[in-house]
Amino acid sequence: MRKINTHDFKVATRTTSRDINRRIALNLIREHQPISRADLARRMSVTRGVVSVLAQELIEQGLIYEGATGEVTRGRKPTFLHIRTQDRLAVAVDVRFSKTYVMLSDFSGRQLALEVYETVFALPQFIKDLAARVRRMLKTHGGAGNCEGVGVVVPGMVDHRTGRVLNAPTLGWRDVDVRDKLAAATGLPVQIENSGRACSLAHLWLERGEGAATQSFVYVSVSDGVGVGVVVGGELVRGRDHIAGEFGHMPLSLDGPRCMCGMTGCWEAYVSNLATLSRYFGWNLSKLSPKSLHEAGSDSFNVLDLVTRARGGDAKANAAVQATARFLGLGLSTVVNTLNPDCIYLAGEITTAWDLIEETVRVSLAERVLITSAESTPMRVSPAQVQPRLRGAAALIAAPTFAAPRVA
Ligand SMILES: [Zn+2]
């Protein structure tokens, strides 16, 4: 039950119900494509005639197309409706502490090209270099004409309305403009978002089937840091100052290891890839200079290698992975106690060891959740081969097409 905001509303007009129905049709087509008009009419509980009008409008708007004719035993063969995604392109950019990933993708999040390079920390060079790469990629892959924008995700807090990165501790970016500068340099619309939130957006907008049914969930991406996206009632929670969901920086202990945010004992400082590796190699993170931290983070031996060693019977590697799992579970118990989500989605290198660590995560979660039933909060791991952050960056450009029109 959502209260009507009497200070900020949009009055319904004669076209409002038609707009809403068109978006409902569009989203049903997205989830069930290829779908016939008859099936769509059945799912919407409206007549074929109503669906035909809506479909025609969506075709005219270039949002859907009629595809392959279906096989039926008798009667007129139906044509199927598909979302037009293949020739609508976006450039997705995932900026990480270690590397930057640039992907050319279609509107379904499918990868058409990928480039990976060392992250450039100085902002003017970052913009210049990235713009050149985007232009080159679009030219090489023939996407220059139908690219609808660049979606950028960063490990930090972002004001998505102004496009400013408020604080990205690992990159050293604080209150800087990325969106408008990159838009000017590329000549394309740019959207920017926090990486954990982008993962949750990818889940919300690009998943189909069972996964798409959850409207309230938390997405936790454990990598160089911890990115968290909170979705409640089908909407990403941003908060007054755009820092909602920054669970990565909640203190597990006041005198714990130093975090890249400058404080000590943050959850992130216990579970990040660096934390896991430092347990194995015996590094003292508090004593490493930023430069050696960066070198350690971009070293060729990473958490995936550590997981391989743990699987191969290396007891020290397994101990390091299990210690991270324990802290992961402890942090997740706070997520469960504060938000009580329908599901927690997990991604990141450490989750490739899910079969080894699930029990440890569950035991430490159970230690701290407030009621027994919350111990069984579903936890699902994103498959390693999908790149949720890049898909999230693509969703920043593709998702607005499908969003519900704002009314009341
Ligand atoms: Zn921190």
Residues whose N, C-alpha, C, O or C-beta is under 5 A from the ligand:
A	BS01	ZN	G248 H249 C259 M260 C261 M263 C266
